[in-house]
Amino acid sequence: MVPLTEQQVMVRDMIRKLCREKVAKRAQEADETKEYPWDLHQLFIDNGLFNIRVPEKYGGAEMDYTSACIMVEEVARVDGACANTVAHHQAGMCCFMDGSNETQKAKYLPKAGRGDYLVGFALTEPNAGSDAFSLKSRAVAEGDGYVIDGTKCFISNSGLTDLYVIFTTIDPALRRDGITAFLVEKDTPGLVIGKNENKMGLRASPTRQLIFENMRIAKENLLGEAGSGWELVLQSLTETRVLVAAMALGIAQGAMEAAVSYSKQREQFGKPIAEFQGVSFMLADMAIQVECARALIYNIASMVDQGKRDQAYLASVAKCFSSDMAMKVTTDAVQVMGGYGYTKEYPVEKMMRDAKSTQIIEGANQIQRVQIVRNLMKMIH
Ligand SMILES: Cc1cc2nc3c(=O)[nH]c(=O)nc-3n(C[C@H](O)[C@H](O)[C@H](O)COP(=O)(O)OP(=O)(O)OC[C@H]3O[C@@H](n4cnc5c(N)ncnc54)[C@H](O)[C@@H]3O)c2cc1C
């Protein structure tokens, strides 16, 4: 694996300690009640998790992309829901940084630099998930701005977010070439936050609809040019997908650790179950998969930090592999722990539910495979 820098190791150790001591014990309860853990939100603000990549001149820590992936992995190791909140804020920030002009940066980055200002990413609609070119949320030019009507769904952090990067169309018939991004502040008249979805996993991380009703947005809040929204999605894609891969990696690492500890203590037939080859090989397979995902993710993150940001093919490979891996590892962790693993006394059943989300978010894995094959067809003659 690409060796981590001193600063990256410091970030990892700091967040690991914080999560072990403060986040882990809250994860199960927040999952049960589906209530957003505001105490942990404040903890993340106090420890700089939300402004980790904001440039220093705006008050942030100006750390690299690898550090952001490490942060997501470490949070996910103890709680997928909190990791989803942290990762989706980073995804929103990636789009903002890529698409914003200097005036927009000067307006919003000092707020993001404070560390308590969340940015969201809103692309998905009820009838436009995988088929993102079918967006129906419409932006109509009027006076010195736009009027937007439509509905977004499954938007992470809705209700917590201060600034949404939303994708609409100026003309549905234009499909890709109609997609247009805007910056929408949370208290904009006409922005309605819908009900919180009752999800299988990531339950304490809110996922809601965003409804736009005659929502007026000034031209200054156009992100990039009208019709250039898809370019922005493509530009940010490597980083947003690898963040989800890092989340899957953290969940799998946490499940593997729980399974190993349990297998050393649980005795059947007079010896620890870890001594049965049927169990120990499952643990070995977990380690193989986790280490492969980690090597892949940090290799891509390092390339991004070197300025080689266009890694869409590898990002799809990493997102697909890591999320499928997390599903397998968490399912096997439940198996290793038998009936106890299936109960809420242990964290692995939650990890299994949380892991499932990573196969869907930021483009379902079938769509990643479609992209991977398209690249293969071009690369291999
Ligand atoms: C917890 C959670 C958080 C999310 N957060 C956000 C967010 O913050 N912002 C945001 O914009 N979106 C978010 N999403 C939405 C997510 O990106 C979409 O759910 C995802 O892109 C899939 O879209 P869909 O749900 O409409 O499924 P569909 O597109 O309806 O797909 C259904 C199934 O059909 C398959 N399928 C579709 N087309 C093809 C094809 N061409 N070939 C093969 N198979 C295909 C899919 O892979 C999937 O298995 C979130 C989703 C979840 C579950």
The ligand as an ORCA input file, in Angstrom:
! r2SCAN-3c Opt
* xyz 0 1
  C     -28.858      5.723      2.016
  C     -28.870      6.441      0.703
  C     -28.306      7.709      0.609
  C     -28.321      8.404     -0.606
  N     -27.822      9.678     -0.662
  C     -27.925     10.377     -1.819
  C     -27.513     11.765     -1.881
  O     -27.028     12.353     -0.892
  N     -27.655     12.424     -3.053
  C     -28.183     11.836     -4.173
  O     -28.288     12.498     -5.195
  N     -28.596     10.532     -4.147
  C     -28.483      9.803     -2.997
  N     -28.916      8.484     -2.947
  C     -29.553      7.911     -4.139
  C     -28.707      6.847     -4.842
  O     -27.627      7.456     -5.521
  C     -29.661      6.084     -5.783
  O     -30.507      5.330     -4.936
  C     -28.914      5.183     -6.753
  O     -28.241      5.958     -7.725
  C     -29.860      4.207     -7.475
  O     -30.976      4.868     -8.005
  P     -32.460      4.287     -7.704
  O     -32.568      4.099     -6.241
  O     -33.436      5.178     -8.370
  O     -32.483      2.857     -8.375
  P     -32.848      2.519     -9.905
  O     -32.084      3.397    -10.811
  O     -34.320      2.458    -10.044
  O     -32.275      1.050    -10.011
  C     -32.943     -0.103     -9.490
  C     -32.103     -1.318     -9.833
  O     -31.978     -1.448    -11.262
  C     -30.613     -1.508    -11.630
  N     -30.399     -0.853    -12.926
  C     -30.850      0.367    -13.327
  N     -30.428      0.649    -14.557
  C     -29.653     -0.404    -14.949
  C     -28.910     -0.718    -16.125
  N     -28.821      0.122    -17.144
  N     -28.254     -1.894    -16.164
  C     -28.296     -2.753    -15.117
  N     -28.988     -2.514    -13.983
  C     -29.647     -1.353    -13.905
  C     -29.882     -0.780    -10.508
  O     -28.526     -1.137    -10.444
  C     -30.667     -1.205     -9.289
  O     -30.210     -2.459     -8.856
  C     -28.883      7.780     -1.754
  C     -29.431      6.496     -1.655
  C     -29.435      5.829     -0.438
  C     -30.026      4.444     -0.368
*
